[in-house]
Amino acid sequence: MPTQQMSLPNANPRRSSFRGLLQCVAALLIVTTAPVAMAESKKVVLSQLFQSIQLLPVYVAIDGGFFDKEGLAVTKQTAGSANAALSALLSGTADFSLHGPEWSAIAAEKGASVQVIASVVSRPSFWIAAAPDAKFETVSDLKGQTVATGMMPTTSTSMFMKLLRQNGLKAGGDVKVTQVQIGSEPGPLLAGQTKFAVLYQPGLDQAVAQGMKVVYSFSSMADAYTVAAISTRRDVDPDTATRFVKGLQAALVSMQRDVPGTVAIARRQFPTLDPAVVDAAVKRMVSERIYSTSVDISPDAFKNSMATQVELGNLKAMPAYDAIVSRRYIRAALGDKP
């Protein structure tokens, strides 16, 4: 048998030569096609105001491979505030920014060449949490209380200020508002320094896990409200923007169909949080339709978010929908005809 094994390679020289030729051709194809595939993947930078479960759709698009399928290698950077994220976009250090659309409108009002191209969060994504012994039946019960909120500019605090005004209360007078770094709002509440706090996720369910109660949802103020959206410069490469919005749209659809898969990605994105808190936060956001179900931005959702800023004096006048929102990329992502 050893002699037979040694003679096998020469048993059919023609077949051996043909097999060798096929191997050479396969190797040549790998060498010649690999650079083309690599060239199709474009590096893109997204600047976000903070790392938050409320911005999960973008993380799903990155972690779930939806941007990859569109030929984009997306890297996210955390700026710390909406203004900083928008500044990164306008300076050219980022290709896209993620924050409330009102800040793009404010910048546009001052002459910046910026546009909003996709929705990420389309219902108010914050709540008022209270200590177990705090009385809260109506907003009027906040009179004489101290409430912890995020530092302006942030949509949660903007809407909270509007809520107070709608109920005849003055911030700083009737209600003491303690502004803290975004993301640390649960701290004063859990430490007993305040009885109330305006919270984003996962801060809300972190507080609930420690005995706090949810007393108010800001979705009561407006069912449609563009809280977070993707902005970009007007001179953005159209092909890159189209791919980006298509990838985000695919992620939003996946989130509705595959909640367990969405939760799994959230756990990877927030490894230091209690998994139970992550699960509760994501399920609350999905069930309350906080995450956008598509990248589309309705005129009503846009108007509601802008009206808050006009009322607070951050915008001089209500901006025209078409002046801020570009539906070009939304239509492409949804398969609509131009």
C-alpha positions in Angstrom: 0.0 0.0 0.0 2.8 2.5 0.6 4.0 1.9 -2.9 0.5 2.4 -4.3 0.0 5.7 -2.4 3.2 7.1 -3.7 2.3 6.3 -7.3 -1.2 7.9 -7.1 -0.2 11.4 -8.0 1.2 10.2 -11.3 -1.7 7.8 -12.0 -3.5 10.4 -14.1 -1.2 13.3 -15.0 -3.9 15.0 -17.1 -6.4 15.1 -14.2 -3.7 16.4 -11.8 -2.7 19.2 -14.2 -6.4 20.2 -14.7 -6.9 20.3 -10.9 -3.8 22.4 -10.5 -5.0 24.8 -13.2 -8.4 25.2 -11.4 -6.5 26.0 -8.1 -4.5 28.7 -9.9 -7.6 30.2 -11.4 -9.3 30.3 -8.0 -6.4 31.9 -6.4 -6.2 34.5 -9.2 -9.9 35.3 -8.7 -9.4 35.9 -5.0 -6.5 38.2 -5.6 -8.2 40.2 -8.3 -11.7 40.5 -6.6 -10.6 41.2 -3.0 -9.4 44.8 -3.6 -12.7 45.6 -5.4 -14.8 44.4 -2.4 -12.6 46.4 0.0 -13.0 49.5 -2.2 -16.8 49.3 -1.9 -16.7 49.6 1.9 -16.6 53.3 2.8 -15.5 54.6 6.2 -18.1 56.9 7.8 -18.1 58.8 11.1 -21.2 59.4 13.1 -21.1 61.9 16.0 -23.7 61.2 18.7 -24.6 63.5 21.6 -24.4 60.6 24.1 -24.4 56.8 24.4 -28.0 55.9 25.3 -30.5 53.1 24.9 -32.9 55.7 23.3 -30.4 55.8 20.3 -30.4 52.0 20.0 -31.6 52.0 16.3 -28.2 53.3 15.2 -26.4 50.7 17.3 -28.5 48.0 15.8 -27.6 49.2 12.3 -23.9 49.1 13.2 -23.8 45.9 15.4 -26.4 44.1 13.3 -24.5 44.6 10.1 -27.1 46.7 8.3 -24.7 49.4 7.4 -22.2 46.8 6.4 -24.7 45.4 3.9 -24.9 48.9 2.4 -21.1 49.0 2.0 -20.5 51.4 4.9 -18.0 51.0 7.8 -19.7 53.3 10.4 -17.8 54.4 13.5 -19.7 56.3 16.2 -18.1 59.0 18.4 -19.7 60.4 21.5 -19.6 64.2 21.7 -21.3 64.8 25.0 -23.9 67.3 23.9 -26.0 68.1 20.9 -24.0 71.2 20.1 -20.7 69.3 20.2 -22.1 66.6 17.9 -23.4 69.2 15.5 -20.1 71.1 15.6 -18.3 67.9 14.7 -20.6 67.5 11.7 -20.2 71.1 10.5 -16.4 71.1 11.0 -16.2 68.0 8.8 -14.8 65.7 11.4 -18.0 63.7 11.2 -20.2 62.8 8.2 -23.4 62.5 10.2 -24.6 63.6 13.6 -27.3 62.2 15.9 -29.3 64.5 18.2 -32.6 66.4 18.3 -33.5 67.9 14.9 -34.2 71.3 16.6 -30.5 71.9 17.0 -30.0 71.5 13.3 -32.9 73.9 12.8 -31.3 76.4 15.1 -28.0 76.1 13.3 -29.7 76.5 9.9 -31.5 79.7 11.2 -28.0 81.1 11.8 -26.8 80.2 8.3 -25.4 76.7 8.7 -25.7 74.4 5.7 -27.3 71.4 7.5 -30.2 69.2 6.9 -32.1 66.4 8.7 -32.4 63.2 6.7 -33.8 60.4 8.9 -35.8 59.8 12.1 -34.4 57.6 15.0 -36.8 58.4 17.8 -40.3 59.6 16.9 -42.1 59.8 20.2 -41.0 61.6 23.5 -38.5 59.2 25.0 -38.4 60.4 28.6 -40.4 60.2 31.7 -40.7 61.7 35.2 -39.8 59.3 37.9 -40.5 59.9 41.6 -39.5 58.6 45.0 -41.9 56.0 46.4 -43.3 58.4 49.0 -43.7 61.4 46.6 -47.2 62.6 45.8 -48.0 63.0 42.1 -51.5 63.1 40.7 -51.1 66.0 38.3 -48.2 68.2 37.1 -49.3 70.8 39.7 -48.0 68.6 42.4 -44.5 69.6 41.3 -45.0 73.0 42.8 -42.4 73.6 45.6 -40.4 70.5 44.5 -36.9 70.1 43.2 -36.6 68.2 39.9 -33.4 66.8 38.5 -33.0 67.1 34.7 -30.3 67.0 32.0 -28.3 70.1 31.1 -29.6 72.2 28.3 -29.6 71.8 25.4 -31.4 68.6 25.6 -35.0 67.7 24.4 -36.1 66.2 27.8 -35.4 69.5 29.7 -36.9 71.6 26.9 -40.1 69.6 27.0 -40.1 69.7 30.8 -39.9 73.5 30.8 -42.8 73.6 28.3 -44.8 71.2 30.5 -44.3 73.5 33.5 -45.4 76.5 31.5 -48.5 74.7 30.2 -49.5 74.0 33.8 -48.9 77.6 35.0 -45.7 76.8 36.8 -42.4 78.7 36.6 -39.0 77.0 36.5 -36.8 78.5 39.2 -39.8 80.0 41.0 -42.5 77.4 41.5 -40.3 74.5 40.7 -36.5 74.3 41.4 -34.9 72.7 38.4 -31.5 71.1 39.0 -29.6 70.5 35.8 -27.0 67.8 35.8 -24.8 66.1 33.2 -26.9 64.1 30.7 -26.9 60.5 31.8 -26.5 61.3 35.5 -30.1 62.5 36.2 -30.9 59.4 38.3 -28.2 60.3 40.8 -30.0 63.1 42.8 -33.2 61.1 42.9 -31.6 57.9 44.1 -29.5 59.8 46.6 -32.6 61.4 48.1 -31.6 64.9 47.1 -34.7 65.3 45.0 -38.1 63.7 44.9 -38.4 63.8 41.1 -36.3 63.5 38.0 -36.8 63.7 34.3 -35.1 60.5 32.9 -34.0 59.0 29.7 -33.4 55.3 29.3 -31.7 53.3 30.8 -31.8 55.7 33.7 -35.5 55.3 34.1 -35.5 51.5 34.5 -32.4 51.7 36.6 -34.4 53.9 39.0 -37.4 51.7 38.8 -35.2 48.7 39.7 -34.3 50.5 42.9 -37.8 51.3 44.0 -38.6 54.5 42.2 -42.0 54.9 40.4 -42.9 56.3 36.9 -45.4 59.1 37.3 -45.5 60.8 33.9 -44.7 60.0 30.3 -43.9 62.9 28.0 -45.7 61.0 25.2 -48.8 62.5 26.8 -47.7 65.9 25.5 -47.4 64.8 21.9 -47.9 61.4 20.2 -45.7 62.4 17.2 -42.5 64.2 18.1 -39.1 63.9 16.4 -36.8 63.5 19.4 -33.7 62.2 17.7 -32.7 62.3 14.1 -29.8 62.0 11.7 -28.4 65.3 10.4 -25.8 65.9 7.7 -24.3 68.7 5.7 -26.0 69.7 2.5 -22.9 68.9 0.5 -22.9 65.3 1.7 -22.1 62.7 -0.9 -25.6 61.6 -2.1 -24.6 57.9 -2.5 -23.2 57.7 1.0 -26.2 59.4 2.5 -28.6 57.1 0.6 -26.7 54.0 1.8 -26.7 55.3 5.4 -30.4 55.9 5.5 -31.2 52.6 3.8 -29.1 50.8 6.5 -30.9 52.6 9.3 -34.3 51.8 7.8 -33.4 48.1 7.6 -32.4 48.2 11.3 -35.7 49.9 12.3 -37.7 47.2 10.6 -35.6 44.4 12.2 -36.1 45.9 15.7 -39.9 45.6 15.3 -39.7 42.0 14.0 -36.9 40.7 16.3 -37.2 42.1 19.8 -35.0 39.4 21.4 -32.3 40.1 18.8 -32.6 43.8 19.5 -32.2 43.2 23.3 -29.1 41.0 22.6 -27.5 43.9 20.7 -28.4 46.3 23.5 -26.8 44.0 26.1 -23.6 44.1 24.0 -23.7 47.9 23.7 -24.2 48.3 27.4 -22.2 45.5 29.0 -21.8 47.2 32.4 -25.5 47.6 33.0 -27.6 45.0 34.7 -29.0 42.8 31.9 -32.5 43.0 33.5 -32.4 46.8 33.3 -31.4 46.7 29.7 -34.1 44.2 28.9 -36.8 46.3 30.6 -35.7 49.5 29.0 -35.6 48.1 25.5 -39.0 46.4 25.8 -40.5 49.6 27.3 -39.2 51.6 24.4 -40.4 49.1 21.8 -43.9 48.6 23.4 -44.5 52.3 23.8 -43.4 52.9 20.1 -40.7 55.3 21.2 -38.3 54.0 18.5 -39.2 55.1 15.0 -40.8 52.4 12.9 -39.3 53.9 9.8 -36.8 56.7 8.9 -39.7 58.9 7.8 -40.3 62.2 9.5 -43.9 63.3 9.5 -44.7 67.0 9.2 -46.6 66.8 12.5 -43.6 65.2 14.4 -41.3 67.8 13.0 -43.7 70.7 13.8 -44.1 69.5 17.4 -40.4 69.3 18.1 -39.9 72.8 16.5 -42.8 74.3 18.4 -41.2 73.6 21.7 -38.0 75.5 20.7 -40.0 78.4 19.4 -42.0 78.6 22.6 -38.7 78.6 24.6 -37.2 81.2 22.4 -34.4 79.0 21.0 -35.9 79.4 17.5 -37.1 82.8 16.3 -39.8 81.4 14.1 -41.2 78.0 13.0 -39.0 76.7 10.2 -40.5 75.4 7.1 -40.5 71.6 6.9 -38.8 71.4 3.5 -36.2 73.9 4.6 -34.8 71.5 7.2 -36.0 68.0 6.3 -34.6 66.4 3.1 -36.9 63.6 2.0 -34.6 62.6 -0.9 -32.9 59.9 1.2 -36.1 58.9 3.1 -37.9 58.2 -0.2 -35.0 56.1 -1.5 -34.9 54.1 1.8 -38.6 53.5 1.7 -38.6 52.6 -2.0 -40.9 55.5 -2.9 -40.6 57.1 -6.3 -39.0 60.6 -6.4 
